[in-house]
Amino acid sequence: ARWLSFFQQQHQEALPFSVHTPRSAVNLLKYLQRQGQALRRGRIRRPLRLMVAGIPNVGKSTLINFLVKGAPARTGNCPGITRGRQWIRLLPGVELLDTPGVLWPHISERTAMPLAVVGALPAARLDLQEMSLWLLAAFLERNSEAALLKRYPGLKPGDPAAMLEQIGAISGFLQATGKIDLERAAARLLSDFQNGRLGRLTLEAPPE
C-alpha cells in the first residue's frame, strides 16, 4: 500500500498483483487490453508493446510464464531485437518483450548488500558473514525477530554477531577445533531467507 501511494504521488500508474494469486492478475490484463484497444483505434494502428525489465533472479520469467499461462508464442524477428530476447503475444494487440536481467554499471555498497542478500548478485562478490550480519540487523530494525525464533529455536535476539554464532550452534555447525563454523552458519541463514523459510521481509521501503 505504501509503494502504491508513493507511485501515485509521482503520477505513475501502478497495479499490485502476485503470481501466487491468479485472480489478482485479472486487473492487469484488463488494463493492458484496454491500452491495446486504444492503440488499435488510433490513426496509426499498432500493437501495444511492453518490456519486462529487472535485475537478475527477480522473477521476470516466472511473471511472464504466469501471464502467458506457460505457453509463450513468438511473433517473429523484429528489427533491433538481438539474440536472447523474444517478443511474446500476450493478448490480441498486446506484445511483451522478454529480456535478460540487467544491473547498474556501478553499484554502491548500500545497494549491493540487499541485492546480494536476495540472490540477485553472485554471493562470491560479497562476504557471506557480512551479508548475514546485514540481514540479521534488517530483521531487528523491522521488529521481525519472530520469524528467526521460529526457524532457530532458542535463538536470543541481540547483537547480530552473537546471533550468527547462536545460529551456527543451533545448526550444529562446528569445526574440528570445536569453534562454530560461522561461514556455514551465514550460508544457512541466507539460504533460509532466499527460500522463504524466514517469512516475508521487505528490505526496501518507499521514501517518506
Residue frames as a rotation matrix with the C-alpha (Angstrom) as fourth column:
ALA 1
0.566 0.825 0.000 0.00
0.825 -0.566 0.000 0.00
0.000 0.000 -1.000 0.00
ARG 2
0.437 -0.481 -0.760 2.86
0.155 -0.792 0.590 2.39
-0.886 -0.376 -0.272 0.78
TRP 3
-0.668 -0.695 0.265 4.51
0.359 0.011 0.933 1.73
-0.652 0.719 0.242 -2.57
LEU 4
-0.144 0.701 0.698 1.24
0.978 -0.007 0.208 2.30
0.151 0.713 -0.685 -4.42
SER 5
0.767 0.421 -0.484 0.78
0.544 -0.827 0.141 5.59
-0.342 -0.371 -0.863 -2.60
PHE 6
-0.039 -0.886 -0.461 4.34
0.149 -0.461 0.875 6.59
-0.988 -0.035 0.150 -3.48
PHE 7
-0.731 -0.240 0.639 3.88
0.623 0.146 0.768 5.90
-0.278 0.960 0.042 -7.19
GLN 8
0.268 0.909 0.319 0.56
0.953 -0.299 0.050 7.72
0.141 0.290 -0.947 -7.24
GLN 9
0.629 -0.113 -0.769 2.23
0.301 -0.877 0.375 10.76
-0.717 -0.467 -0.518 -5.72
GLN 10
-0.483 -0.855 -0.189 4.78
0.017 -0.225 0.974 10.57
-0.875 0.468 0.124 -8.57
HIS 11
0.250 0.717 -0.651 1.87
-0.752 -0.279 -0.597 10.42
-0.609 0.639 0.469 -11.05
GLN 12
-0.688 -0.465 -0.558 2.87
-0.696 0.640 0.325 6.92
0.206 0.612 -0.764 -12.13
GLU 13
0.436 0.888 -0.142 0.34
-0.826 0.458 0.328 4.16
0.356 -0.025 0.934 -12.64
ALA 14
-0.767 -0.641 0.021 0.89
-0.588 0.690 -0.422 1.03
0.256 -0.336 -0.906 -10.58
LEU 15
0.433 0.883 -0.184 -1.15
-0.732 0.463 0.499 -2.14
0.526 -0.081 0.847 -10.08
PRO 16
-0.387 -0.572 0.723 -0.48
-0.884 0.453 -0.115 -4.72
-0.262 -0.684 -0.681 -7.35
PHE 17
0.739 0.610 -0.285 -0.73
-0.641 0.767 -0.021 -8.44
0.206 0.198 0.958 -8.03
SER 18
-0.133 -0.756 0.641 1.02
-0.815 0.451 0.364 -11.70
-0.564 -0.474 -0.676 -7.23
VAL 19
-0.369 -0.061 -0.927 1.81
-0.738 0.625 0.253 -14.79
0.565 0.778 -0.275 -9.26
HIS 20
-0.986 0.021 -0.164 0.68
0.118 0.786 -0.607 -16.73
0.117 -0.618 -0.778 -6.19
THR 21
-0.327 0.928 -0.179 -2.81
0.171 -0.128 -0.977 -15.22
-0.929 -0.350 -0.117 -6.50
PRO 22
-0.703 -0.035 0.710 -4.02
0.691 0.201 0.694 -15.88
-0.167 0.979 -0.117 -10.07
ARG 23
0.325 0.931 0.166 -7.15
0.946 -0.319 -0.057 -13.76
0.000 0.176 -0.984 -9.70
SER 24
0.380 -0.195 -0.904 -5.07
0.329 -0.885 0.329 -10.69
-0.864 -0.423 -0.272 -8.90
ALA 25
-0.707 -0.696 0.125 -3.65
0.329 -0.168 0.929 -10.69
-0.625 0.698 0.348 -12.45
VAL 26
-0.001 0.801 0.599 -7.09
0.985 0.103 -0.135 -10.07
-0.170 0.590 -0.789 -13.97
ASN 27
0.734 0.303 -0.608 -6.93
0.308 -0.946 -0.100 -6.31
-0.606 -0.114 -0.787 -13.35
LEU 28
-0.198 -0.891 -0.408 -3.51
-0.216 -0.366 0.905 -6.06
-0.956 0.267 -0.120 -15.00
LEU 29
-0.724 -0.067 0.687 -4.59
0.564 0.515 0.645 -8.00
-0.397 0.854 -0.335 -18.09
LYS 30
0.359 0.912 0.199 -7.77
0.908 -0.292 -0.300 -5.92
-0.215 0.288 -0.933 -18.40
TYR 31
0.526 -0.239 -0.816 -5.73
-0.004 -0.960 0.278 -2.73
-0.851 -0.143 -0.506 -18.13
LEU 32
-0.582 -0.813 -0.029 -3.31
-0.096 0.033 0.995 -3.87
-0.808 0.582 -0.097 -20.85
GLN 33
-0.418 0.510 0.752 -6.18
0.868 0.469 0.164 -4.95
-0.268 0.721 -0.639 -23.05
ARG 34
0.662 0.683 -0.310 -7.79
0.589 -0.729 -0.350 -1.51
-0.465 0.049 -0.884 -22.79
GLN 35
0.162 -0.694 -0.702 -4.50
-0.300 -0.712 0.635 0.16
-0.940 0.108 -0.324 -23.68
GLY 36
-0.746 -0.449 0.491 -4.06
0.249 0.497 0.832 -2.16
-0.618 0.743 -0.259 -26.65
GLN 37
0.029 0.860 0.510 -7.58
0.968 0.103 -0.229 -1.46
-0.249 0.500 -0.829 -27.90
ALA 38
0.653 0.177 -0.737 -6.97
0.174 -0.981 -0.082 2.29
-0.737 -0.075 -0.671 -27.65
LEU 39
-0.358 -0.867 -0.347 -3.88
-0.292 -0.249 0.923 1.99
-0.887 0.431 -0.164 -29.84
ARG 40
-0.706 0.101 0.701 -5.71
0.598 0.617 0.513 -0.05
-0.381 0.781 -0.496 -32.47
ARG 41
0.400 0.913 0.085 -8.40
0.858 -0.340 -0.385 2.63
-0.322 0.226 -0.919 -32.67
GLY 42
0.186 -0.411 -0.892 -5.83
0.055 -0.902 0.427 5.36
-0.981 -0.129 -0.145 -33.31
ARG 43
0.710 0.044 -0.703 -4.65
-0.633 -0.400 -0.663 6.80
-0.310 0.916 -0.256 -36.61
ILE 44
-0.167 -0.811 -0.561 -1.51
-0.828 0.424 -0.367 4.65
0.535 0.403 -0.742 -36.55
ARG 45
0.803 0.561 0.202 -2.69
-0.584 0.673 0.454 1.18
0.118 -0.483 0.868 -35.67
ARG 46
-0.170 -0.879 -0.445 -0.02
-0.452 0.471 -0.758 -0.85
0.876 0.072 -0.477 -33.96
PRO 47
0.412 0.313 -0.856 0.19
0.509 0.699 0.501 -3.32
0.756 -0.642 0.128 -31.10
LEU 48
0.779 -0.193 0.597 0.88
-0.585 -0.567 0.580 -2.20
0.226 -0.801 -0.555 -27.57
ARG 49
0.357 -0.742 -0.568 4.43
0.228 0.659 -0.717 -3.29
0.906 0.126 0.404 -26.83
LEU 50
0.888 -0.031 0.459 5.70
-0.451 -0.261 0.854 -3.83
0.094 -0.965 -0.246 -23.32
MET 51
0.038 -0.916 -0.399 9.12
-0.250 0.378 -0.892 -4.67
0.968 0.134 -0.214 -21.96
VAL 52
0.970 0.144 -0.195 9.80
0.131 0.363 0.922 -6.72
0.203 -0.921 0.334 -18.86
ALA 53
0.127 -0.964 0.232 12.96
-0.079 -0.243 -0.967 -5.32
0.989 0.105 -0.107 -17.28
GLY 54
0.898 0.152 0.413 14.58
-0.406 -0.075 0.911 -6.03
0.170 -0.985 -0.006 -13.96
ILE 55
-0.040 -0.949 0.314 17.60
-0.995 0.066 0.072 -7.24
-0.089 -0.310 -0.947 -12.07
PRO 56
-0.452 -0.179 -0.874 18.68
-0.427 0.903 0.036 -10.90
0.783 0.389 -0.485 -12.37
ASN 57
-0.725 0.110 -0.680 16.83
0.452 0.821 -0.350 -13.54
0.519 -0.561 -0.645 -10.37
VAL 58
-0.899 0.428 0.096 13.94
-0.390 -0.679 -0.622 -11.23
-0.201 -0.596 0.777 -9.53
GLY 59
-0.420 0.761 0.494 11.25
0.286 0.628 -0.724 -13.41
-0.861 -0.163 -0.482 -11.12
LYS 60
-0.395 0.258 -0.882 10.84
-0.761 -0.629 0.157 -11.97
-0.514 0.733 0.445 -14.62
SER 61
-0.812 0.060 -0.581 10.46
-0.387 0.691 0.611 -15.39
0.438 0.721 -0.538 -16.27
THR 62
-0.795 0.560 -0.233 8.04
0.573 0.570 -0.589 -16.50
-0.197 -0.602 -0.774 -13.55
LEU 63
-0.340 0.664 -0.666 5.96
-0.133 -0.735 -0.665 -13.40
-0.931 -0.138 0.338 -14.18
ILE 64
-0.490 0.115 -0.864 5.96
-0.862 -0.212 0.461 -13.86
-0.130 0.970 0.203 -17.96
ASN 65
-0.903 0.136 -0.407 5.08
0.006 0.952 0.305 -17.55
0.429 0.273 -0.861 -17.76
PHE 66
-0.654 0.699 -0.289 2.29
0.479 0.087 -0.874 -16.70
-0.585 -0.710 -0.392 -15.34
LEU 67
-0.275 0.555 -0.785 0.84
-0.474 -0.789 -0.392 -14.08
-0.836 0.264 0.480 -17.68
VAL 68
-0.276 0.130 -0.952 1.01
-0.949 0.121 0.292 -16.24
0.153 0.984 0.090 -20.81
LYS 69
0.643 0.596 0.481 -0.06
-0.703 0.709 0.060 -19.40
-0.305 -0.376 0.875 -18.96
GLY 70
0.061 -0.747 0.662 3.23
-0.250 0.630 0.735 -21.11
-0.966 -0.210 -0.149 -19.73
ALA 71
0.189 0.045 0.981 2.70
0.810 0.557 -0.182 -21.09
-0.554 0.829 0.069 -23.49
PRO 72
0.021 -0.229 -0.973 4.50
-0.185 -0.957 0.222 -18.09
-0.982 0.176 -0.063 -24.99
ALA 73
0.611 0.215 0.762 4.08
0.688 0.331 -0.645 -17.52
-0.391 0.919 0.055 -28.73
ARG 74
-0.490 -0.825 -0.281 6.93
0.469 -0.521 0.713 -15.97
-0.735 0.218 0.642 -30.71
THR 75
0.609 0.730 -0.312 5.79
0.167 -0.502 -0.848 -13.21
-0.776 0.464 -0.427 -33.02
GLY 76
0.727 -0.390 0.565 8.79
0.652 0.137 -0.745 -13.42
0.213 0.911 0.354 -35.33
ASN 77
-0.285 -0.929 -0.236 12.02
0.947 -0.311 0.077 -11.48
-0.145 -0.202 0.969 -35.68
CYS 78
0.860 0.508 -0.038 11.75
0.503 -0.859 -0.093 -7.74
-0.079 0.061 -0.995 -35.17
PRO 79
0.339 -0.766 0.546 14.32
0.304 -0.460 -0.834 -5.10
0.890 0.449 0.077 -36.19
GLY 80
-0.050 -0.482 0.875 16.74
-0.643 -0.654 -0.397 -4.29
0.764 -0.583 -0.277 -33.41
ILE 81
0.777 0.346 0.526 15.91
-0.627 0.502 0.596 -7.39
-0.058 -0.793 0.607 -31.39
THR 82
-0.179 -0.953 -0.243 19.15
-0.913 0.253 -0.320 -9.12
0.367 0.165 -0.916 -30.50
ARG 83
-0.112 0.056 -0.992 19.69
-0.004 0.998 0.056 -12.74
0.994 0.011 -0.111 -29.66
GLY 84
-0.836 -0.156 -0.526 18.40
0.481 0.254 -0.839 -13.67
0.265 -0.955 -0.137 -26.22
ARG 85
-0.699 0.676 -0.234 15.29
-0.353 -0.610 -0.709 -11.52
-0.622 -0.413 0.665 -26.49
GLN 86
-0.853 0.463 0.241 11.92
0.483 0.522 0.703 -12.53
0.200 0.716 -0.669 -27.87
TRP 87
-0.660 0.735 0.155 8.54
-0.732 -0.676 0.085 -10.97
0.167 -0.058 0.984 -28.47
ILE 88
-0.898 0.438 -0.045 5.62
0.429 0.845 -0.319 -12.81
-0.102 -0.306 -0.947 -26.90
ARG 89
-0.504 0.811 0.297 2.00
-0.192 -0.441 0.877 -12.32
0.842 0.385 0.378 -27.87
LEU 90
-0.995 0.098 0.013 0.30
-0.001 0.119 -0.993 -11.74
-0.098 -0.988 -0.118 -24.55
LEU 91
-0.096 0.995 -0.039 -3.14
0.327 -0.005 -0.945 -10.63
-0.940 -0.103 -0.324 -25.72
PRO 92
0.238 0.223 0.945 -4.65
0.971 -0.079 -0.226 -9.60
0.024 0.972 -0.235 -29.06
GLY 93
0.629 -0.032 0.777 -2.86
0.259 -0.933 -0.248 -6.36
0.733 0.357 -0.579 -29.84
VAL 94
0.769 -0.411 0.490 -0.51
-0.636 -0.418 0.648 -6.66
-0.062 -0.810 -0.583 -26.86
GLU 95
0.632 -0.646 -0.428 3.08
0.222 0.680 -0.699 -7.92
0.742 0.347 0.573 -27.22
LEU 96
0.935 -0.304 0.182 5.61
-0.240 -0.165 0.957 -8.50
-0.260 -0.938 -0.227 -24.49
LEU 97
0.454 -0.858 -0.241 9.40
-0.365 0.068 -0.929 -8.33
0.813 0.510 -0.282 -24.76
ASP 98
0.964 -0.230 -0.136 11.32
0.242 0.536 0.809 -10.74
-0.113 -0.812 0.572 -22.57
THR 99
0.524 -0.831 0.189 14.85
-0.428 -0.449 -0.784 -9.54
0.736 0.330 -0.591 -21.77
PRO 100
0.043 -0.601 -0.798 17.80
0.652 0.622 -0.434 -10.87
0.757 -0.502 0.418 -19.77
GLY 101
0.715 0.184 -0.675 18.41
0.685 -0.377 0.623 -9.47
-0.140 -0.908 -0.396 -16.32
VAL 102
0.201 -0.633 0.747 20.27
0.382 -0.652 -0.655 -6.18
0.902 0.417 0.110 -16.10
LEU 103
0.423 -0.157 -0.893 22.18
0.875 -0.187 0.447 -4.36
-0.237 -0.970 0.058 -13.39
TRP 104
0.975 -0.147 -0.168 23.55
-0.161 -0.984 -0.074 -0.87
-0.154 0.099 -0.983 -12.99
PRO 105
0.544 -0.833 -0.097 27.15
0.130 0.198 -0.971 -0.48
0.829 0.516 0.217 -14.27
HIS 106
-0.652 -0.729 0.208 28.23
-0.084 -0.204 -0.975 0.82
0.753 -0.654 0.072 -10.86
ILE 107
0.452 0.815 -0.364 26.62
0.245 0.279 0.929 -0.47
0.858 -0.509 -0.074 -7.68
SER 108
-0.108 -0.449 0.887 27.24
-0.743 -0.556 -0.372 1.17
0.660 -0.699 -0.274 -4.31
GLU 109
-0.917 -0.271 -0.293 27.74
-0.009 0.749 -0.663 -0.94
0.399 -0.605 -0.689 -1.19
ARG 110
-0.666 0.726 0.169 24.39
-0.490 -0.255 -0.834 0.32
-0.562 -0.638 0.526 0.12
THR 111
0.249 0.764 -0.595 22.65
-0.964 0.134 -0.231 -1.06
-0.097 0.631 0.770 -2.96
ALA 112
-0.291 -0.474 -0.831 24.81
-0.638 0.744 -0.201 -4.17
0.713 0.471 -0.519 -3.35
MET 113
-0.913 -0.162 0.375 24.03
-0.403 0.509 -0.761 -5.60
-0.068 -0.845 -0.530 0.09
PRO 114
-0.087 0.938 0.336 20.24
-0.550 0.236 -0.801 -6.05
-0.831 -0.254 0.495 -0.28
LEU 115
0.436 0.205 -0.876 20.71
-0.890 0.241 -0.386 -7.26
0.132 0.949 0.287 -3.87
ALA 116
-0.516 -0.717 -0.470 23.21
-0.586 0.695 -0.417 -9.88
0.625 0.060 -0.778 -2.73
VAL 117
-0.772 0.250 0.585 21.05
-0.480 0.374 -0.794 -10.95
-0.417 -0.893 -0.168 0.22
VAL 118
0.280 0.957 0.076 18.08
-0.602 0.237 -0.762 -11.72
-0.748 0.167 0.642 -2.05
GLY 119
0.064 -0.343 0.937 20.31
0.397 0.870 0.292 -13.60
-0.916 0.353 0.191 -4.50
ALA 120
0.946 0.325 0.016 20.37
0.157 -0.412 -0.897 -11.03
-0.285 0.851 -0.441 -7.32
LEU 121
0.458 -0.873 -0.167 24.16
-0.851 -0.376 -0.367 -10.73
0.258 0.310 -0.915 -7.13
PRO 122
0.352 -0.406 -0.844 26.64
0.089 0.912 -0.401 -13.62
0.932 0.066 0.357 -7.08
ALA 123
0.987 0.075 -0.145 27.40
0.144 0.017 0.989 -14.46
0.077 -0.997 0.006 -3.46
ALA 124
0.304 -0.952 -0.043 31.12
0.953 0.304 0.006 -14.55
0.008 -0.043 0.999 -4.29
ARG 125
0.030 -0.277 0.960 31.10
0.439 -0.860 -0.261 -10.77
0.898 0.429 0.096 -4.77
LEU 126
0.171 0.075 0.982 30.46
-0.719 -0.672 0.176 -10.13
0.673 -0.737 -0.061 -1.08
ASP 127
-0.849 -0.529 0.007 31.48
-0.355 0.559 -0.749 -11.77
0.392 -0.638 -0.662 2.17
LEU 128
-0.218 0.818 -0.532 28.85
0.289 0.575 0.765 -14.26
0.932 0.013 -0.362 3.38
GLN 129
-0.307 0.072 -0.949 29.28
0.951 0.073 -0.302 -13.34
0.047 -0.995 -0.091 7.02
GLU 130
-0.950 -0.052 -0.308 28.99
0.078 -0.994 -0.073 -9.64
-0.302 -0.093 0.949 6.25
MET 131
-0.637 0.762 -0.114 25.80
-0.305 -0.114 0.945 -10.33
0.707 0.637 0.305 4.28
SER 132
-0.122 0.609 -0.784 24.32
0.636 0.654 0.410 -12.41
0.762 -0.448 -0.467 7.09
LEU 133
-0.596 -0.138 -0.791 25.07
0.754 -0.436 -0.492 -9.74
-0.277 -0.889 0.364 9.71
TRP 134
-0.954 0.286 -0.094 23.40
-0.300 -0.876 0.377 -7.13
0.025 0.388 0.921 7.50
LEU 135
-0.372 0.855 -0.362 20.33
-0.062 0.366 0.929 -9.37
0.926 0.367 -0.083 7.14
LEU 136
-0.223 0.259 -0.940 20.09
0.908 0.405 -0.104 -10.03
0.353 -0.877 -0.325 10.88
ALA 137
-0.859 -0.117 -0.499 20.29
0.323 -0.879 -0.350 -6.29
-0.397 -0.462 0.793 11.51
ALA 138
-0.789 0.613 -0.046 17.47
-0.391 -0.443 0.807 -5.79
0.474 0.654 0.589 8.99
PHE 139
-0.166 0.730 -0.663 15.29
0.495 0.643 0.584 -8.27
0.853 -0.231 -0.468 10.90
LEU 140
-0.399 -0.058 -0.915 15.99
0.909 -0.159 -0.386 -6.44
-0.123 -0.986 0.116 14.15
GLU 141
-0.981 -0.022 -0.191 15.32
0.002 -0.994 0.106 -2.99
-0.192 0.103 0.976 12.68
ARG 142
-0.550 0.816 -0.178 11.93
-0.517 -0.166 0.839 -4.14
0.655 0.554 0.513 11.41
ASN 143
-0.395 0.365 0.843 10.99
-0.852 0.197 -0.484 -5.97
-0.343 -0.910 0.233 14.61
SER 144
0.488 0.543 -0.683 10.70
-0.793 0.603 -0.087 -9.25
0.365 0.584 0.725 12.70
GLU 145
-0.532 -0.790 0.306 12.62
-0.843 0.457 -0.285 -11.45
0.085 -0.410 -0.908 15.11
ALA 146
0.185 0.689 0.701 9.66
-0.708 0.588 -0.392 -13.83
-0.682 -0.424 0.597 15.47
ALA 147
0.866 0.124 -0.485 10.45
-0.471 0.530 -0.705 -15.47
0.169 0.839 0.517 12.13
LEU 148
-0.097 -0.977 -0.189 14.03
-0.642 0.206 -0.738 -16.09
0.760 0.050 -0.647 13.24
LEU 149
-0.481 -0.051 0.875 12.94
-0.840 0.311 -0.444 -17.53
-0.249 -0.949 -0.193 16.57
LYS 150
0.598 0.768 0.231 10.56
-0.629 0.628 -0.458 -19.91
-0.497 0.129 0.858 14.81
ARG 151
0.758 -0.358 -0.545 13.26
-0.356 0.473 -0.806 -21.15
0.546 0.805 0.231 12.45
TYR 152
-0.264 -0.917 -0.299 16.04
0.027 0.303 -0.953 -21.31
0.964 -0.259 -0.056 15.06
PRO 153
0.759 0.631 -0.158 14.52
0.140 0.078 0.987 -22.35
0.635 -0.772 -0.029 18.42
GLY 154
0.554 -0.529 -0.643 16.49
0.805 0.143 0.576 -20.99
-0.212 -0.837 0.505 21.36
LEU 155
-0.265 -0.647 0.715 17.89
0.777 -0.582 -0.239 -18.01
0.571 0.493 0.657 19.47
LYS 156
0.231 0.256 -0.939 18.25
0.817 -0.575 0.044 -14.88
-0.528 -0.777 -0.341 21.62
PRO 157
0.587 0.033 0.809 17.86
0.630 -0.647 -0.430 -11.64
0.509 0.762 -0.401 19.63
GLY 158
0.665 -0.429 -0.612 20.51
0.311 -0.586 0.748 -9.02
-0.679 -0.688 -0.257 20.28
ASP 159
0.021 -0.761 -0.648 23.84
-0.637 -0.510 0.579 -8.32
-0.771 0.401 -0.495 18.66
PRO 160
0.750 0.331 -0.573 23.87
-0.662 0.373 -0.650 -9.70
-0.001 0.867 0.499 15.06
ALA 161
-0.166 -0.897 -0.410 27.34
-0.755 0.383 -0.532 -11.21
0.634 0.222 -0.741 15.51
ALA 162
-0.733 -0.043 0.679 26.21
-0.590 0.538 -0.602 -13.08
-0.339 -0.842 -0.420 18.62
MET 163
0.331 0.934 0.135 23.05
-0.644 0.328 -0.692 -14.18
-0.690 0.142 0.710 16.83
LEU 164
0.461 -0.228 -0.858 25.06
-0.776 0.365 -0.514 -15.63
0.430 0.903 -0.009 13.94
GLU 165
-0.684 -0.728 0.040 27.12
-0.631 0.564 -0.532 -17.66
0.364 -0.390 -0.846 16.40
GLN 166
-0.406 0.625 0.666 23.92
-0.556 0.410 -0.723 -18.94
-0.725 -0.664 0.181 18.02
ILE 167
0.605 0.637 -0.477 22.53
-0.755 0.271 -0.597 -19.95
-0.251 0.722 0.645 14.62
GLY 168
-0.036 -0.725 -0.688 25.74
-0.733 0.487 -0.475 -21.89
0.679 0.487 -0.549 13.96
ALA 169
-0.849 -0.276 0.451 25.49
-0.526 0.530 -0.665 -23.62
-0.055 -0.802 -0.595 17.34
ILE 170
-0.012 0.944 0.329 21.78
-0.637 0.246 -0.731 -24.40
-0.771 -0.218 0.598 16.92
SER 171
0.687 0.256 -0.680 22.50
-0.724 0.316 -0.613 -25.84
0.058 0.914 0.403 13.45
GLY 172
0.792 -0.416 0.446 25.39
0.115 0.820 0.560 -27.94
-0.599 -0.392 0.698 14.76
PHE 173
0.823 -0.525 0.217 27.99
0.173 -0.131 -0.976 -26.27
0.541 0.841 -0.017 12.56
LEU 174
0.794 -0.597 0.116 31.18
-0.280 -0.189 0.941 -26.95
-0.540 -0.780 -0.317 14.50
GLN 175
0.474 -0.741 -0.475 34.73
-0.699 0.010 -0.715 -27.02
0.535 0.671 -0.514 13.19
ALA 176
0.377 -0.406 -0.832 37.28
0.339 0.897 -0.284 -29.69
0.862 -0.175 0.476 14.13
THR 177
-0.692 -0.700 0.176 38.68
0.150 -0.379 -0.913 -27.28
0.706 -0.606 0.368 16.71
GLY 178
-0.419 0.628 -0.656 35.29
0.904 0.219 -0.367 -27.04
-0.087 -0.746 -0.660 18.37
LYS 179
-0.773 0.131 -0.621 34.70
-0.051 -0.988 -0.145 -23.48
-0.632 -0.081 0.771 17.21
ILE 180
0.277 0.950 0.140 31.49
0.274 0.062 -0.960 -22.53
-0.921 0.305 -0.244 15.47
ASP 181
-0.614 -0.420 0.668 31.72
0.731 0.016 0.682 -22.51
-0.297 0.907 0.298 11.68
LEU 182
-0.213 0.526 -0.824 30.42
0.059 -0.835 -0.548 -19.01
-0.975 -0.165 0.147 11.02
GLU 183
-0.788 -0.110 -0.606 30.74
-0.568 -0.248 0.784 -19.39
-0.237 0.962 0.133 7.25
ARG 184
-0.834 0.518 -0.187 28.31
0.379 0.787 0.487 -22.33
0.400 0.335 -0.853 7.21
ALA 185
-0.356 0.711 -0.606 26.02
0.738 -0.183 -0.649 -20.51
-0.573 -0.678 -0.460 9.63
ALA 186
-0.449 0.132 -0.883 25.96
-0.356 -0.934 0.041 -17.49
-0.819 0.333 0.467 7.31
ALA 187
-0.908 0.084 -0.411 25.27
-0.370 0.300 0.879 -19.68
0.197 0.950 -0.241 4.28
ARG 188
-0.681 0.686 -0.256 22.43
0.727 0.676 -0.122 -21.40
0.090 -0.269 -0.959 6.17
LEU 189
-0.294 0.567 -0.770 20.83
0.387 -0.666 -0.638 -18.09
-0.874 -0.485 -0.024 7.16
LEU 190
-0.568 0.022 -0.823 21.00
-0.611 -0.680 0.404 -16.66
-0.551 0.733 0.400 3.64
SER 191
-0.936 0.228 -0.269 19.65
-0.034 0.701 0.712 -19.87
0.351 0.676 -0.649 2.12
ASP 192
-0.527 0.774 -0.351 16.74
0.806 0.325 -0.495 -19.92
-0.270 -0.544 -0.795 4.57
PHE 193
-0.277 0.408 -0.870 15.91
-0.015 -0.907 -0.421 -16.31
-0.961 -0.104 0.257 3.76
GLN 194
-0.685 -0.074 -0.724 16.13
-0.679 -0.294 0.673 -16.70
-0.263 0.953 0.151 -0.02
ASN 195
-0.859 0.362 -0.361 13.98
0.111 0.821 0.559 -19.84
0.499 0.441 -0.746 0.04
GLY 196
-0.152 0.895 0.420 11.23
-0.433 -0.442 0.786 -18.22
0.889 -0.062 0.455 2.09
ARG 197
-0.032 0.130 -0.991 11.84
0.632 0.770 0.080 -20.15
0.774 -0.624 -0.107 5.29
LEU 198
-0.753 -0.280 -0.596 12.12
0.648 -0.475 -0.595 -16.94
-0.116 -0.834 0.539 7.30
GLY 199
0.201 0.938 -0.283 8.83
0.765 -0.331 -0.552 -15.47
-0.611 -0.105 -0.784 6.13
ARG 200
0.444 0.079 0.893 8.40
0.761 -0.559 -0.329 -12.16
0.473 0.825 -0.308 4.37
LEU 201
0.215 -0.428 -0.878 10.72
0.624 -0.632 0.460 -9.25
-0.752 -0.647 0.131 4.97
THR 202
0.856 0.093 0.508 10.82
0.466 -0.565 -0.681 -6.09
0.224 0.819 -0.528 2.88
LEU 203
0.042 -0.952 -0.303 14.38
0.952 -0.054 0.303 -4.82
-0.305 -0.301 0.904 2.54
GLU 204
-0.915 -0.313 0.253 13.41
0.384 -0.867 0.317 -1.53
0.120 0.387 0.914 0.92
ALA 205
-0.019 0.918 -0.396 10.66
0.838 -0.201 -0.507 0.91
-0.545 -0.342 -0.766 1.86
PRO 206
0.274 0.162 0.948 9.37
0.791 -0.598 -0.127 3.86
0.546 0.785 -0.292 -0.17
PRO 207
-0.785 -0.576 0.230 10.68
0.380 -0.740 -0.555 7.32
0.490 -0.348 0.799 0.76
GLU 208
-0.317 0.664 -0.678 8.66
0.842 -0.133 -0.523 9.05
-0.437 -0.736 -0.517 3.45
